[in-house]
Amino acid sequence: MTERKGTMTDRERVEALLRREKPDRVPVWPFAMGFPMVYTGTSVADAYNNPKVSLDVGRRVAKEFGWLFFAMGTGYAAFGGWEFGGEIKWPSGEFAQAPSVTRHAVETPDDAMNLEMPDVKSAGIIPLVVEGLKLALECAGDNEPFKIVFQLEGTFNVACNIPGADKMCKWMIKKPEVAHHLLRLATD
């Protein structure tokens, strides 16, 4: 998949590093989703809401720059906000690089305590993530078995994205049972 630059394949370079041996050159993988989109003139929103375009652009840019190619599952920093019933805005404009929450799923402690687990098969970005991971599994490259990278936020971040970090921090002090409930949902 990735053009050879040197005497080793990407897979051989990674495996050499894992064995603490010296590769012919450093295998570079710049955990980047937005850059390939901007570099190719593709909408940054497509990095998140069009898995095929994201995969194709990522592969093309990795080859052009001599980077390792890893198919990336589409997570985003505000994960949890949309998935638990809030609303997001896709990135647009010159400086937007990820979806952002425009309306949080809960506003009050009562809303939070009544919140239930969403259907994980259809909530928010999850169907797009699943589609992207299926496409990624179909990718074959010389860097197998290192072929999928999936990034999601940690439990605390997901819980904070449900009401917003400011409310979550207040509730941790003044309404710990509410914060605990949101953390339990995010963990589950």
N, C-alpha and C positions, 0 to 999 in steps of 0.2 A: 504494500500500500504506500508507505512512505519511501520517497526516493532515497537510494543509498548514497551516503556521503561518508566515505571511509571504507574500512574493510569489514565492519560488522553490520548486521541488521539491527533495527531498533530492539527487537526481542533479545538479541545477543548482548547488546549494550546493557539493557535492564537486568538481564540475568547475571552478567558479569558484576554489576554493582551489588546485586543481592548476595553474590558469593564473595564480596569484598575484593574483587579483582579489578584491574584497571581496564576500562573500555578504551576503544580507539579514539573516542571523543565523548564528551558529556551528552547523555541523552536529555534533550530539552523538552519539557512539557509545561508550557506556560498556562496554567489553569485560567483559560481565557474563553469567554463566550462572546462578550461584546466586541472585542477587537476584530475577530474575523468578520463579523457582520459589518462593522464600520469600514474596515479595509476593503471589503468587496462591494460596498455601496448597498448592502442588503439592510432591510429594516431590523433594528435591534429587537423589536417585538417578535420577529420571526425566530429569534434564538429561543424564545419561550413558548410561542403558540403555533409553531410550524416545525415539528420535529424533523421531517425529511429535509427541509431547507437548511435547518441548523446543522444537521449531520453532514450534508453535502458541502456546505460552506466550510465547516470545521475541517473536514478531510482535505479540501482543496488548499486551504491556507496552511495547514500542517505540512502538506507536501511541498508547497512553495517555499516555506521557511526552513524545511528540514527538521521540523519538530516531531516528537512522538505523536501519533494520532491515537487518541482515546475518545471513543464515542461517549458523549456526556448525557446523562439523564438530566432533565430540566427541572432543577429546583430553583428557588429564588428566596431572597433574604426575608421577605415578608410572608413566607409559608405559614399557613395557619389562619391568616386573616380572611382569605377568600374561602378556604376549605371548610371553615366552621360557620359560614353564612354571611361573611362580610362581602365587600365589593373591592375590586382592584382596578387600576388603570394600567394598561400596557405601556411600556416605555415609548416615548415619542420625543422628538426634539433632539438637539445636539448633545445634551448632557445627561439625558435619562438612560440608564443602563439596566434597569430591572423593573418588574412590576411593583407598584406601590399601592398600599391600602388607601382607598378613598372613603370607605365607611366600614368601621369595625363591626364585628358580629354581635358584640354586647356593649351596652352603655352603662348599665347599672349592676350592682351586686346581685339583684334578683334575676336579671337577665342571665348573668353568669351561672348562677346556681340552677337555673332551668335549662341551661344549654346541655344538649346531648351529643353523643358521638355521631358525626355525619356518616353517610354511606361511603365507605372508603373507595368504592369502585367508581363513584361518579362525582366526588367532591372536588370542587375547584380545579386546580391544575392537574390533579391525579390522572385523569384519562389521557391527557397529553403526555405526562411522564411515562405512563404505561406504553403508549404508542411509540414514544422515543426509545424506550428500553427494548421493545420488540425489534425495532429497526436496528438498534445498536447490536443486538445479538446476532443479526444477520450479517453484520460486517465481519469480514475476515481480513486479517492483515498479518504481516510478519511479526507483529508484536503480541500475538496471542500468548498466553491467556489473559493478558492485560488489556482487555478490550472494552470494558465499561467502567465509567466513573459516574457515580450518582451522588449528588450532593443535596442534602436537606439540612435544615437547621436543627440545632439541639432542642431538647424538650423545653427548656426555659424560654428560648427565643420563640418557639411556636406558641407557647402559652401567652407570652407577652403580645404577640401579634393578634390574638383574639380580641382583647379589649383595647390594646394600645399599651405601650411600655409605661407610660405615665400613670395610667389607672392601675396597671398590674403592680407597680412599685408601691403605690398608696395602699392597695388592698393587702399587700404582703404585711404591712404594718398594722393597718386598722381593721382588716377583714381577712385574717389568715385562712379561714375556712374557704373563702371564695378563691383565693389564690391557689390553695391546695386542690380545689375542685378543677380549676383550669389546668393545673399541672398534671393532674391525674388524666384528664381528657387528652392532653398533648402527649403524654407518655403512652397511653393506650393506642 
